Amino acid sequence: MKSKVQFVLSYGLIFCAVFAGVKSMAVEVKPLPTPIKVPTANPCPDADGVRKVDGKFECLVIQTTLAKAGTTAEKKKQISPTKQPDKPSTTLLIYLHGDSSRGGLYDRHFKHFTTLADQNTVFVGMIRPGYADSFKNASTGSTMGGGDNYTAHNVDAVANAIQALKTKYTARRVVLVGYSGGAATAGVILGRHPELLDDAVLIACPCDLNVRRQGWAQKTIRRSLSPHEVADKVFKTAHVTAITGAKDNNTKPEQVTGYIQTLQTRGVKARYIEVPNATHETGILGTAQLRQLVLSHLQRK
């Protein structure tokens, strides 16, 4: 009887030990880590820095113009994909369009800047991620519905494209002009990638999205980066001009004035110009005033 009891006890102890070992092993089992999500990159095999440029995350459509010296006068023309510039340019002038456009012609304002190309300046009109030009050439990516697409992904794609162009044309200086959403994108690049830009002209800029959210865009802007959030990172060597219409009911003056004041307080050479009677669509783009303003940035030493 005693041996039977001992056997039962021994068996029970062994069972408990095995069960305890299995239990401890189960506790040590850890779930697999969640895979890290990385930005999706769209390939850009035909990027030539003339009609397309590789933004690493997106492949962006561009329209490039430079001046070619003639026998009697300089003749400005668009570069063909097979024709390279006669010599490197010292200044790169880039224009970023807005979020929406009448008729979908996102390149309709490029014509106001092509005439500024000369022997020292290459002009590039850039189509932002997801948008298309009047020839139906589309940049990869998404517009995200427009108005709320100044995300890190889209902004960095544009910044990468600017860097690629800067390298291609061995540009000593970069002047970035942006309109509306393009101005917001430019403003974020100024702070997020301050080493890229020397000058910026911000036309009708929603440069403080906190102010913008207090108006009609209260429920539509949720994912975008705001220029005012990175204003403290803008290099003090940058020259920035913001120009807005006094009657602009879309990007009202108060959406940019505080941003400019912040830059000025930090020692950045920034100024604000308000154009009487100008609206969001009329009174600035295509005017002699804007042309002279951009020229002043191009001619700055």
NORLINNOR-V842034 format. One record per residue. RES is the residue in one small letter. PHI is phi in radians with two decimals (none if undefined). PSI is psi in radians with two decimals (none if undefined). OMEGA is omega in degrees with one decimal (none if undefined). Layout:
BEGIN
((RES & PHI & PSI & OMEGA) (RES & PHI & PSI & OMEGA))
END
This chain:
BEGIN
((m & none & -0.75 & -179.0) (k & -1.11 & -0.72 & -179.2) (s & -1.14 & -0.62 & 177.8) (k & -1.13 & -0.73 & 178.8) (v & -1.10 & -0.76 & 178.8) (q & -1.07 & -0.70 & 179.8) (f & -1.10 & -0.78 & -179.8) (v & -1.10 & -0.77 & -180.0) (l & -1.11 & -0.76 & 179.6) (s & -1.09 & -0.77 & 179.5) (y & -1.08 & -0.71 & 179.8) (g & -1.13 & -0.69 & 179.0) (l & -1.13 & -0.74 & 178.9) (i & -1.09 & -0.77 & 179.8) (f & -1.07 & -0.76 & 179.2) (c & -1.11 & -0.68 & -179.6) (a & -1.14 & -0.77 & 179.4) (v & -1.11 & -0.77 & -179.5) (f & -1.08 & -0.72 & 179.2) (a & -1.13 & -0.67 & 178.8) (g & -1.14 & -0.74 & 178.8) (v & -1.11 & -0.73 & -179.6) (k & -1.09 & -0.75 & -179.5) (s & -1.17 & -0.62 & 177.3) (m & -1.13 & -0.67 & -179.6) (a & -1.14 & -0.60 & -179.5) (v & -1.17 & -0.58 & -175.4) (e & -1.38 & -0.23 & 179.8) (v & -1.22 & 2.16 & -177.4) (k & -1.96 & 2.52 & 178.5) (p & -1.20 & 2.64 & 178.5) (l & -1.14 & 2.46 & 179.6) (p & -1.13 & 2.57 & 178.6) (t & -1.22 & 2.25 & -179.7) (p & -1.00 & 2.43 & 178.9) (i & -1.34 & 2.24 & 179.2) (k & -1.44 & 2.28 & 178.3) (v & -2.03 & 2.67 & 179.8) (p & -1.02 & 2.39 & 177.6) (t & -1.32 & 2.23 & -179.2) (a & -1.80 & 2.24 & 175.0) (n & -1.62 & 2.22 & -177.5) (p & -1.13 & 2.66 & -179.1) (c & -2.41 & 1.12 & -174.0) (p & -1.15 & -0.44 & -178.1) (d & -1.75 & 0.35 & 177.5) (a & -1.14 & 2.18 & -179.8) (d & -2.21 & -0.01 & -178.5) (g & 1.29 & 0.20 & -179.0) (v & -2.16 & -0.88 & 177.3) (r & -1.97 & -0.41 & 175.6) (k & -2.49 & 2.65 & 178.6) (v & -2.42 & 2.47 & -177.4) (d & -1.47 & 2.00 & 176.6) (g & -1.69 & 0.28 & -179.0) (k & 1.20 & -0.93 & 177.6) (f & -1.50 & -0.57 & -178.4) (e & -2.41 & 2.72 & 176.8) (c & -1.78 & 1.97 & -170.6) (l & -1.81 & 2.37 & 176.6) (v & -1.38 & 2.41 & 177.6) (i & -2.39 & 2.78 & 171.9) (q & -2.18 & 2.12 & -171.2) (t & -1.96 & 2.37 & 179.8) (t & -2.35 & 2.39 & 171.4) (l & -2.50 & 2.93 & -179.4) (a & -1.72 & 2.38 & 176.2) (k & -1.99 & 2.29 & -177.5) (a & -1.18 & 2.33 & 176.7) (g & -1.93 & -3.10 & -177.6) (t & -1.31 & -0.54 & -178.1) (t & -2.03 & -0.44 & -179.3) (a & -2.78 & 2.81 & 176.9) (e & -1.33 & 2.28 & 179.1) (k & -1.93 & 2.13 & -178.3) (k & -1.57 & 2.37 & 179.6) (k & -2.65 & 2.79 & 175.5) (q & -1.39 & 2.49 & -178.6) (i & -1.33 & 2.41 & 173.3) (s & -1.45 & 2.73 & -177.4) (p & -1.04 & -0.44 & -177.0) (t & -1.68 & -0.17 & -177.6) (k & -1.79 & 2.11 & 179.4) (q & -1.66 & 2.74 & 179.1) (p & -1.00 & 2.56 & 179.5) (d & -1.09 & -0.59 & 178.5) (k & -2.72 & 2.78 & -178.5) (p & -1.07 & 2.54 & 177.6) (s & -1.62 & 2.58 & 179.6) (t & -1.58 & -0.36 & -178.6) (t & -2.30 & 2.38 & 178.1) (l & -1.98 & 2.08 & 178.1) (l & -1.84 & 2.10 & -176.5) (i & -2.14 & 2.41 & 178.7) (y & -2.08 & 2.32 & 176.1) (l & -1.98 & 2.18 & -178.0) (h & -1.32 & 3.09 & -178.8) (g & -1.50 & -3.01 & -175.9) (d & -1.38 & -0.58 & -178.2) (s & -2.35 & 2.76 & -175.8) (s & -2.63 & 2.45 & 176.7) (r & -1.15 & 2.12 & 179.4) (g & 1.37 & 0.04 & 178.3) (g & 1.28 & 0.29 & -178.5) (l & -1.56 & 1.43 & -175.0) (y & -1.29 & -0.17 & 176.9) (d & -1.80 & 0.23 & -173.5) (r & -1.18 & -0.38 & -179.4) (h & -1.62 & -0.11 & -178.0) (f & -1.02 & -0.60 & -176.1) (k & -1.06 & -0.41 & -179.5) (h & -1.29 & -0.23 & -174.5) (f & -2.07 & -0.28 & -178.3) (t & -1.06 & -0.56 & -178.2) (t & -1.28 & -0.13 & 178.0) (l & -1.50 & -0.15 & 177.2) (a & -1.20 & 2.35 & 176.0) (d & -2.52 & -2.92 & -174.7) (q & -1.13 & -0.28 & 180.0) (n & -2.00 & 0.09 & -175.3) (t & -2.39 & 2.26 & 171.9) (v & -1.86 & 2.29 & 176.4) (f & -1.79 & 2.35 & 177.1) (v & -2.27 & 2.07 & 171.5) (g & -1.60 & 2.13 & -173.7) (m & -1.91 & 2.34 & 176.0) (i & -1.64 & 2.08 & -175.5) (r & -1.21 & 2.84 & -176.0) (p & -0.90 & 2.25 & 176.6) (g & 1.56 & -0.26 & -178.1) (y & -1.63 & 2.92 & 179.7) (a & -2.34 & 2.73 & 178.2) (d & -1.59 & -3.07 & -176.1) (s & -1.23 & -0.21 & 176.9) (f & -1.66 & 0.13 & 179.9) (k & 1.18 & 0.40 & 171.5) (n & -1.48 & 2.09 & -172.8) (a & -1.96 & 2.42 & 171.0) (s & -1.32 & 2.60 & 177.1) (t & -1.26 & 2.92 & 179.8) (g & 1.82 & -2.90 & -176.5) (s & -2.29 & 2.48 & 174.7) (t & -1.38 & -0.25 & -179.4) (m & 1.00 & 0.52 & 178.2) (g & 1.53 & -0.17 & -179.2) (g & 1.42 & 2.54 & 175.8) (g & 1.52 & -0.29 & 179.1) (d & -2.50 & 0.84 & -175.9) (n & -2.14 & 0.38 & 177.0) (y & -1.56 & 0.95 & -177.9) (t & -1.44 & 2.90 & 178.4) (a & -1.01 & -0.71 & -179.3) (h & -1.06 & -0.91 & -177.1) (n & -1.20 & -0.74 & 179.8) (v & -1.10 & -0.77 & -178.5) (d & -1.20 & -0.56 & 176.6) (a & -1.10 & -0.75 & 178.2) (v & -1.15 & -0.75 & 179.5) (a & -1.08 & -0.73 & 178.1) (n & -1.09 & -0.67 & 178.7) (a & -1.14 & -0.71 & 178.0) (i & -1.09 & -0.73 & 178.5) (q & -1.09 & -0.70 & 178.9) (a & -1.10 & -0.72 & 179.1) (l & -1.21 & -0.68 & 179.0) (k & -1.05 & -0.69 & 179.0) (t & -1.23 & -0.77 & -178.1) (k & -1.04 & -0.78 & -175.8) (y & -1.68 & 0.18 & -178.4) (t & 0.74 & 0.84 & -175.7) (a & -1.28 & 2.31 & 176.3) (r & -1.40 & -0.57 & -179.0) (r & -2.33 & 2.65 & 176.0) (v & -2.23 & 2.17 & 175.4) (v & -1.96 & 2.06 & -177.3) (l & -1.89 & 2.16 & 177.8) (v & -1.96 & 2.26 & 179.7) (g & -2.31 & 2.56 & 178.8) (y & -2.08 & 2.23 & 176.5) (s & 0.97 & -2.03 & 178.6) (g & -1.08 & -0.51 & 175.3) (g & -1.19 & -0.58 & 176.6) (a & -1.22 & -0.68 & 177.1) (a & -1.10 & -0.74 & 177.6) (t & -1.06 & -0.76 & 178.6) (a & -1.08 & -0.72 & -179.8) (g & -1.11 & -0.67 & 178.0) (v & -1.20 & -0.70 & 177.8) (i & -1.07 & -0.66 & 178.5) (l & -0.94 & -0.67 & -178.5) (g & -1.68 & -0.55 & -177.1) (r & -1.45 & -0.55 & 178.8) (h & -2.33 & 1.10 & -171.9) (p & -1.11 & -0.39 & -178.6) (e & -1.28 & -0.25 & -175.3) (l & -1.37 & -0.65 & -167.4) (l & -1.94 & 2.51 & 173.4) (d & -1.79 & -0.68 & -177.8) (d & -2.41 & 2.67 & 175.8) (a & -2.54 & 2.40 & 173.6) (v & -2.05 & 2.02 & -174.2) (l & -1.88 & 1.87 & -177.2) (i & -1.68 & 2.15 & 178.9) (a & 0.87 & 0.98 & -173.1) (c & -1.55 & 2.22 & 168.7) (p & -1.46 & 1.22 & -170.3) (c & -1.43 & -0.15 & 174.7) (d & -2.28 & 1.69 & -176.0) (l & -1.22 & -0.35 & 174.1) (n & -1.11 & -0.72 & 176.7) (v & -1.19 & -0.72 & -179.4) (r & -1.08 & -0.64 & -180.0) (r & -1.17 & -0.30 & 179.1) (q & -1.35 & -0.21 & 179.7) (g & -1.81 & -2.47 & -175.7) (w & -1.17 & -0.34 & -176.7) (a & -1.57 & 0.29 & -174.7) (q & -0.94 & -0.71 & -175.4) (k & -1.84 & 0.06 & -175.2) (t & -1.85 & -0.29 & -178.8) (i & -1.92 & 1.88 & -176.6) (r & -2.29 & -0.43 & -173.3) (r & -2.02 & -0.16 & -174.1) (s & -1.33 & 2.62 & 170.2) (l & -1.45 & 2.61 & -178.0) (s & -2.00 & 2.36 & 178.3) (p & -0.92 & -0.66 & -175.8) (h & -1.18 & -0.38 & -179.9) (e & -1.29 & -0.37 & -179.7) (v & -2.06 & 0.31 & -179.0) (a & -1.09 & -0.49 & -179.1) (d & -1.31 & -0.11 & 179.9) (k & -1.78 & -0.12 & -178.7) (v & -1.16 & 2.30 & 179.1) (f & -1.11 & 2.48 & 179.7) (k & -1.23 & -0.24 & 177.9) (t & -1.44 & -0.17 & -178.7) (a & -1.28 & 2.60 & 174.3) (h & -2.01 & 2.11 & -173.8) (v & -2.21 & 2.28 & 173.9) (t & -2.18 & 2.23 & 174.1) (a & -1.90 & 2.33 & -179.7) (i & -2.31 & 2.22 & -175.1) (t & -2.45 & 2.57 & 177.4) (g & -1.33 & 2.44 & -179.6) (a & -1.13 & -0.43 & -178.8) (k & -1.89 & 0.43 & 177.3) (d & -1.36 & 1.91 & -179.2) (n & -1.62 & -0.02 & 178.3) (n & -1.65 & -1.15 & 174.9) (t & -1.87 & 1.48 & -175.4) (k & -1.14 & 2.70 & -178.1) (p & -0.87 & -0.65 & -177.6) (e & -1.17 & -0.19 & 177.2) (q & -1.41 & -0.09 & -179.2) (v & -2.30 & -0.44 & -174.9) (t & -1.07 & -0.73 & 179.1) (g & -1.13 & -0.64 & 178.4) (y & -1.10 & -0.79 & 179.2) (i & -1.11 & -0.71 & 178.2) (q & -1.08 & -0.66 & 177.3) (t & -1.11 & -0.76 & 177.9) (l & -1.09 & -0.77 & -179.2) (q & -1.09 & -0.71 & 179.2) (t & -1.07 & -0.59 & 179.9) (r & -1.42 & -0.13 & 179.2) (g & 1.72 & 0.08 & 176.1) (v & -1.29 & 2.46 & 178.6) (k & -1.37 & 1.52 & -176.0) (a & -2.18 & 2.56 & 177.9) (r & -2.54 & 2.76 & -179.9) (y & -2.14 & 2.32 & 177.6) (i & -2.12 & 2.21 & 176.9) (e & -1.93 & 2.21 & -175.1) (v & -1.73 & 2.02 & 179.9) (p & -1.03 & 2.42 & 175.5) (n & 1.20 & -0.08 & 178.7) (a & -1.37 & 2.51 & 178.3) (t & -1.90 & -2.93 & 179.2) (h & -1.21 & -0.59 & -175.0) (e & -1.77 & -0.43 & -173.0) (t & -2.23 & 2.69 & 171.6) (g & 1.75 & -0.13 & 180.0) (i & -2.23 & -1.07 & -178.7) (l & -1.12 & 2.30 & 180.0) (g & 1.49 & 0.04 & -178.5) (t & -1.61 & 2.77 & 176.8) (a & -1.12 & -0.56 & -179.7) (q & -1.09 & -0.79 & -179.5) (l & -1.19 & -0.71 & 178.8) (r & -1.01 & -0.80 & -179.8) (q & -1.14 & -0.63 & 179.2) (l & -1.11 & -0.84 & 179.9) (v & -1.12 & -0.70 & 177.8) (l & -1.03 & -0.68 & -179.5) (s & -1.10 & -0.57 & 176.8) (h & -1.33 & -0.66 & 178.9) (l & -1.14 & -0.64 & -175.0) (q & -1.52 & -0.08 & 179.7) (r & -1.15 & 2.36 & -179.3) (k & -1.53 & none & none))
END
